[in-house]
Amino acid sequence: ISQLHLAFLKFHNQVIDYVAHRKPKANPKEIFEEARQLVRWHYQYIIVNQFLKATLDPKVYEQVKKNGPTIFKPSAKPKMPREFQVAAYRFGHSQIRPGYKPNQGFGAPIFDAAIDPEDGDPNDLRGGRRAPRRFVEWDIFFDFGVQEVAVKDGKPVVQPRVKKNKRIDPFISTPMFDLPVGPGLLEPAEDIRTLAGRNLERHLQHQLPSGQAIAKELGYEPLKPEETAELKDLKFHESTPLWYYILKEALVRQGGQRLGEVGSRILAEVFFGLLLSDASSYWSKDRNWKPTLPRRNGTTGDFTIVDLLTFARVA
């Protein structure tokens, strides 16, 4: 995450240089203002046309994209609704793997419980001081079209270098049930050490409606009790906590490849609602706008996260 943040900083700086080169007579303020808009608009374009399109139920995505949000209509001071921040946008928690290879030469668990929390350079992926062994090769995480040769059953096999995402489902990786303690902090209660426990506790604290209740309110067919039968002993099979419901809905209705209707609708309402509430966003100014920065292949008119990382010169 920290290296992705760095990539965005470098993207901004490269756009500054790009604008300055194209407009040598512009003053620094003019260069900054144009670069700021280009950075924001290209990022917003990626969110709308790549991230949301790949993550949401296609019908829900197209409906809200075309007609706009009908429920979430933020005021002059927009806030993220609880259903989004406490449940729906936590769907990615189910996609976290026990470990990762940030590059071809190094792999590590995301959290290693045996490591001293005071260690400034832990040999897992929790972060710490800058270390070349943890430098990210972005074509492992995003599809640059790079192929590599692997050996399978003693024979060379050509396969994509990028690694597929873990499915969106209710199955959480084991390390997420024993989260590390930050340096200098006291050991938290056992239920707070689990990511799932934290999410479910927030559901209760914020008094969120069940997934079934929200599905009915939105006009979607709720999951059937037999589809959440594993929760029957807890009496949650007909009134399921929203976070869990969204994960199970994604698995049952979309095979874990994308969000189901409820999860998709919440995300679509909030993302498009926030874009519309921002008078300076490309979606408010001109939703037919097309990216103008050169892509990885030298063309213009479209832009993806791969193009952003390439323009930032981190890939």
N, C-alpha and C positions, 0 to 999 in steps of 0.2 A: 504494500500500500504506500509506504513512504517513497519507494522508487517511482511509483506511478504519479504521485504528487510532484516529484522532481521532474518527471517527464513533462508535466503540464507547465511547470515554471519555465523549462527550456523551450517548450512550444511557444509560450508568450514572448520570450526573448528573441526567438528566431523570427516571429512575426514582426516584432519591432524592427529588426534588421531588414526584413523584406520590404516593409513600408518605407523605411528611410532610404533604401536603395532606389525604390521606384519614384520617390518624391523628394529629391535632394534639396529642394527649396523650402520644404515644409519645416516649421519650427518644432521643437521637441514636444510641445503640448499637442499639436495637431497630429504628430506621429503617434503619440501615446493613445489619443482618443480613437484614432482609426484602428490601431492595433488591438485595442481593448474590444472594440465591436467585432472585429474579425475573429478574435479568440472566442468570445462568447457565442457568436452566431455559429461558428463551425462546431463548437462543442454541443450546442443545442441541437444542431442538425443531426449530429451523431446520435444523440439521445432519442430523438423522434424517429429517425429513419433507419437506425441500426439496432440500438439497444431495446427500445420498446417493441419494435417490429419482431425481434427475435424472441422476446420474453413473454409477450402477451398472447392470449387467445386471439387468433386473426379477426374473428367477427367483432369482438369487443374493441380491439385496436382500431379497426376501420370505422366503426360506429362513432366512437368518441373523437377520433381524428377528424371525421367529416362534420359531425354535428356539434362538437364541443361538449364539455362537461355539463351535466344537468343537476348534479347534487353538490359538488364541491365548487363553490363560487367565492373565492377568497376576497376579503376586503382590501382596503388600502394597505393594511399591515397583515399580509398573509401568514398563516400558521399551518403547519402540517397537522392534519387531523390525527387523533389518537389511533384510529383504525389503521392508518398508514404507518406511523412511526413505531407503534408498539407491536404490530402484527404483520401486516402485508409486506412491508419492505424489509422484513427480517427473513424473507424466504431464502436468501442466500446463505443463512446459517446452516441449512441442510446440505449445501454444496461444498462445504469446507472439507478437504481431505485430511487424513491423519498427518500427511507429510507432503512435501513438494521438492522437485528439482528445479531451483530457479535458473540453473544453467546445466549444461551437459557434464560439468565436472564436479558438481556438488549436489547432494540431496540430504534432507534432514527432516525430522518430525517438526510439525508446526510448533508444538510445545513439548519439551522434555521435562517430566516431573522430577528427574534426578538432578537437574541443574540448579545450582545455587541462585536464588532470585537476585542476589546482590552482584552476580557476575556481570560485568559491563560488556562482555563479548561472548554471550552464550552460543553454544554450538547447535542451536535450533533456529527457528525462524521468528522468534518473538521480537527481534530487533536488538539494538545495542550500537556499539560504535561501527563506523564504516569498515567493511571487510570485503575485499575482492572476491572471496569465495561465495559471497551471497549476491553478487551482481546478477541482475536479471537479464536473461536473453529472451526478449519479448516474443520471438517467433515460437517459443514453447507455449505461450499463453494466448496468443492471438494468431489467426490464420494468415500468414504471409505467403501461403502457397509453396512453402519450402518443403521439399521431400528429403527423406533420409533413408538409408539402407539399414535394415535390421535383419537379424538372423532368426528364423523360425523353422523348427524341425530340421536344423542343419542346412537350410537353404536361405539365400539372401532374399529379402522381401522389401520392396519400396513402399514406404508409408509416409503419411504427413508427419512433419515434425511437431506440429501443435498437438497438445493433449486435450482430449474431450473433457467437458465439464462433468462433474458428478450430477446425477439426476436431482430434480426438485422432488423431495419426498420426505416422509416423517422420520427417516433414519439418520441419526446424527452421529458423526464420527466420535470415537471413544475419547480422544483428548478434550473434546468439548464438555465432557462431564467432570473434568478436573482442571479447571482454568488456573493458570499460574497467578501467584500473588505478586503485586508490584513491589519494587524495592522499598523497604522501610515501612510496609503496611502490615497490619495484623492479619492473621488468618481469619477469613470470613466464615460464616456458618456454612454447613455442608451444602444446603440447598442453593446457596449463592455461588458455590464453586461450579455449578453446572449451568451451561448456557441455556439449556431447555428450561431449567428451574427458574432462571431469571426472567425469561420470556413469559412463562405461565404466571409467575408472580405479578408481573406488570399487567397482565390481562385482568387479574383480580383487583389490583390497586386502582386501575383506571376504569373498572366496571364496564368493560367492553361487552357488547352484545355477542351472542354465540354466532358461529359461522352460519348455522342454519337460519337464524333470525335475519341476518344480513342478506343471505341469498334470497329469502322470501321478499324482503323489502325491495331488493333490486329487480325482482321479477324472474329470478333464475330458479331452476329446480334444485333443491338442496340435495346433498348426499343422503342416500338412504341409510337407515339404521344398520343394515347389514354391511354397508360399506365402511362403517366406523365401529364394527362389532368388537374390536380389540379394546374399546373404551367402555364396554358395557358394565364391567365390574366397578368402574369409577362413576357410573351414572352420567357419563359424558357423551354417550353414543348418539343421543338425540339433541344434545345441547353442548356442542363441541367448542372449546376455546378457539378463538378466531385464528391464531397463529398456526395451531395444529391443523385446523380445518383447511386452511389455505394450502398447506403442504400436502395433505391427504387428497384434496381436490385436484391438485396438480398431478399427482400420481394416478388417481382413478380416471380422471377425465382426459388427461393429456399424456399419459405414460411417463410423466416426470420430465418431459422435454420442454415444457413451458407452463405458465400458470393457467389455472382454470378460470372460469368466468368471474367468480367473486374476487379472487386475487388480482386478476387482470383489470377488472373495473375499478377497483380502489386505486391501483397504480395509474391507470389512464386518467381518471378523474383528477388526481393530484398533479401529475406532471403537466397535463394540458391546461389545467386550471392555473397553475403557477406561471406557466408561459404566457397565458392570456392576461394575468394580473400584472405582468412586467411590461410596461409600455415600450420598453427598449428592446425586447426580445424579437428575434426574427419572426416568430410565430404571430406576434402582434403587429409588427411593421409590414411584413410582406411574406406570408407563408408560402408563396411560390418562389421565393428567393432560392438560388442555387449557389453552392460554395464556389469561391473564386480562387482559393489557394490551390497551387498545383498539387496533384496527387502523386503517389509513389510512381505511377506509370507516366507522369508528365501531363496528363489531361486535367481538365477542370469540369465542374458541373456536378460532382458528387464528392463525398468525403466520408471516410470511415476511421475507426480508431487506428487501424494500420497506417493510414495516411498521416494521421496526427503524429504518431510515434516516429514515422519516417521524417516528417517535416521538422520535428524536434531534434532530429539527429541522435536519437537514442537507439535506433534500430536500423 
